[in-house]
Amino acid sequence: MPKMIVSIDGVVIKEVQLTKDRTSVGRRPYNDIVIDNLAVSGEHAVLQMSGIEVYLEDLNSTNGTYVNGKAVKKQLLQNSDTVEIGKYKIKFVNEAAAASYDKTVLFKPGTVPGAAGPAVTASPNAAGGSGNSAAIKVMSGAAAGREVALIKVVTTIGKPGVAVAAITKRPQGYVIAHVEGADHPTLNGSPVGAEPVVLKHGDVLELAGTHMQFVQHG
């Protein structure tokens, strides 16, 4: 199960297993993760767990919440992310999610992603096998026409530092959510935030200047 490793100046002071849907972080003693420091707000942030996904949300804290050095309001945490609250560093460890994540599929201008084949590869823990498969078809740029199969539970697409989105396979279908970057993906022209949005066959996505189409087979 996911856990948070709290340290200051390189010294680990506590490890907290995330067992609840909602885990609070702050200076007040009633929080699940208590950090007794004046730089930390009474109710600083909250960790929300949905399946194997964990979202970090800042609760309008005075000094802000940072992930890998960037201020965040709400963000999906990735395995080994470092959350910074005041002088404290909290390492997020979620090996179950890491095992189900693909390498990020990059769409860079003038290059063809996955020239040696799609970055998505089949594995024993891949979701699927039900005959209901899907893919992302690139519609613009040098990679136009290429399809990237959505085989694993989670596939990340985009350009790190600019815009990254995650497409997750759920029992009821596929959903997309914004993961990182100032640019948000759009779905049929409407911006997509951190809350997952259901994808339908033929939906058009735009991310970091690249247009893609969600295609569902079977």
Secondary structure, DSSP 4 states (H G I P E B T S, - for coil): --EEEEEETTEEEEEEE--SSEEEEESSTTSSEE---TTS-TT-EEEEEETTEEEEEE-S-SS-EEETTEEESEEE--TT-EEEETTEEEEEE-HHHHHHBPPPBP--TT--TTTTS-S----TT-S--SS-EEEEEE-SSTTTT-EEE--SSEEEEEETTTEEEEEEEETTEEEEEEEESSSPPEETTEE--SS-EE--TT-EEEETTEEEEEEEE-
